[in-house]
Amino acid sequence: APEVPLAGALHAPDGEAANCRLFAQLLRQAAQERGARFFFNTPVQSLATGRPGVQLVGQNEPLTADAVVLCAGMASAALLRPLSVRLPLAGMHGYSVTAPLREESHAPQGAVIDPQHRVTITRQGQRVRVSGGAEMAAAGGAHDEATLRTLYLALSGWFPGGALVSSPQVQVWRGARPTLPDGAPLIGAGPTPGLWLNIGHGACGWAHACGSARMLADQLAGRDPGLNAEPFALARF
Ligand SMILES: Cc1cc2nc3c(=O)[nH]c(=O)nc-3n(C[C@H](O)[C@H](O)[C@H](O)COP(=O)(O)OP(=O)(O)OC[C@H]3O[C@@H](n4cnc5c(N)ncnc54)[C@H](O)[C@@H]3O)c2cc1C
């Protein structure tokens, strides 16, 4: 907005923002078309090391697979503990608020990062999303009103009138950023043959998603991933 004082900014013309939920849905569709089967609402209670392969134990019949990729976010640490792996995984929780677009010309066209308030504002089609906040709290805790206030203030401060922030369609989401102490994710072979890991992407899981999957797929298939996989290996813990 012209009336908002702006000291300066960096413009990254090649930067992109995208809707990760929509991407995941389209990816699921593409995988299904190629024969993949999905089992939703089917929690895995434990992993048993079979010979050969890994057994997934849940409410249904145990499922044995030649290769299993563990990518259960914060729940991954508990699933690995019985296999004698103590993963120092911490959940840095944050929020996103998604509001319907109010006035096109007052709304962001792409993504804006406000480093002072540590918030990101993105345009998602007919909606505007603001996200931020960092709490080392347990999952399922009460929403922190002060953090949410900062998000609303940043959104209406930078883009006054751009979003319908008091609409009943506003969605507030609280999620974890599963983080490891050195900041790098854990991608590669697990503690037992057939078990592979893709965990701990912190604040960048969506940005890392395709690259991590590519690297893991190469490792799983015995191909050279084309980059040094050591900094991401389990051995560092
Ligand atoms: C507010 C906020 C803003 C963010 N913004 C960005 C951003 O702009 N860019 C970016 O790159 N990243 C961002 N992130 C980080 C990103 O969301 C995470 O890094 C990413 O979601 C991690 O993906 P994941 O698949 O490893 O884990 P999750 O997304 O946590 O997925 C784990 C999955 O495993 C399932 N699961 C768990 N336990 C079991 C079980 N026992 N059996 C079966 N299934 C199980 C869960 O249901 C879940 O579907 C943000 C995070 C937050 C909280």
The ligand as a Gaussian input file, in Angstrom:
#p B3LYP/6-31G(d) Opt

LIG

0 1
 C        3.260000     -22.372000      10.239000
 C        4.162000     -23.162000       9.359000
 C        4.589000     -22.613000       8.158000
 C        5.433000     -23.337000       7.315000
 N        5.830000     -22.766000       6.147000
 C        6.651000     -23.440000       5.327000
 C        7.076000     -22.847000       4.093000
 O        6.709000     -21.734000       3.748000
 N        7.912000     -23.576000       3.298000
 C        8.358000     -24.804000       3.641000
 O        9.118000     -25.394000       2.898000
 N        7.951000     -25.391000       4.810000
 C        7.131000     -24.738000       5.662000
 N        6.741000     -25.293000       6.857000
 C        7.336000     -26.566000       7.267000
 C        6.646000     -27.752000       6.663000
 O        5.259000     -27.692000       6.928000
 C        7.253000     -29.028000       7.275000
 O        8.657000     -29.038000       7.136000
 C        6.685000     -30.254000       6.558000
 O        5.289000     -30.325000       6.727000
 C        7.311000     -31.528000       7.060000
 O        6.808000     -32.551000       6.251000
 P        6.834000     -34.076000       6.668000
 O        6.144000     -34.799000       5.565000
 O        8.214000     -34.446000       7.061000
 O        5.978000     -34.148000       8.004000
 P        4.375000     -33.871000       8.229000
 O        3.959000     -32.806000       7.269000
 O        4.273000     -33.662000       9.677000
 O        3.735000     -35.240000       7.755000
 C        3.852000     -36.413000       8.529000
 C        2.696000     -37.324000       8.152000
 O        2.857000     -38.576000       8.814000
 C        1.597000     -38.998000       9.300000
 N        1.821000     -39.895000      10.449000
 C        2.308000     -39.556000      11.663000
 N        2.364000     -40.641000      12.459000
 C        1.897000     -41.685000      11.733000
 C        1.704000     -43.083000      12.014000
 N        2.011000     -43.612000      13.222000
 N        1.178000     -43.879000      11.049000
 C        0.864000     -43.359000       9.837000
 N        1.022000     -42.040000       9.506000
 C        1.540000     -41.213000      10.446000
 C        0.891000     -37.697000       9.700000
 O       -0.492000     -37.916000       9.731000
 C        1.332000     -36.781000       8.571000
 O        0.465000     -36.872000       7.470000
 C        5.879000     -24.619000       7.706000
 C        5.429000     -25.180000       8.907000
 C        4.587000     -24.468000       9.734000
 C        4.111000     -25.084000      11.016000

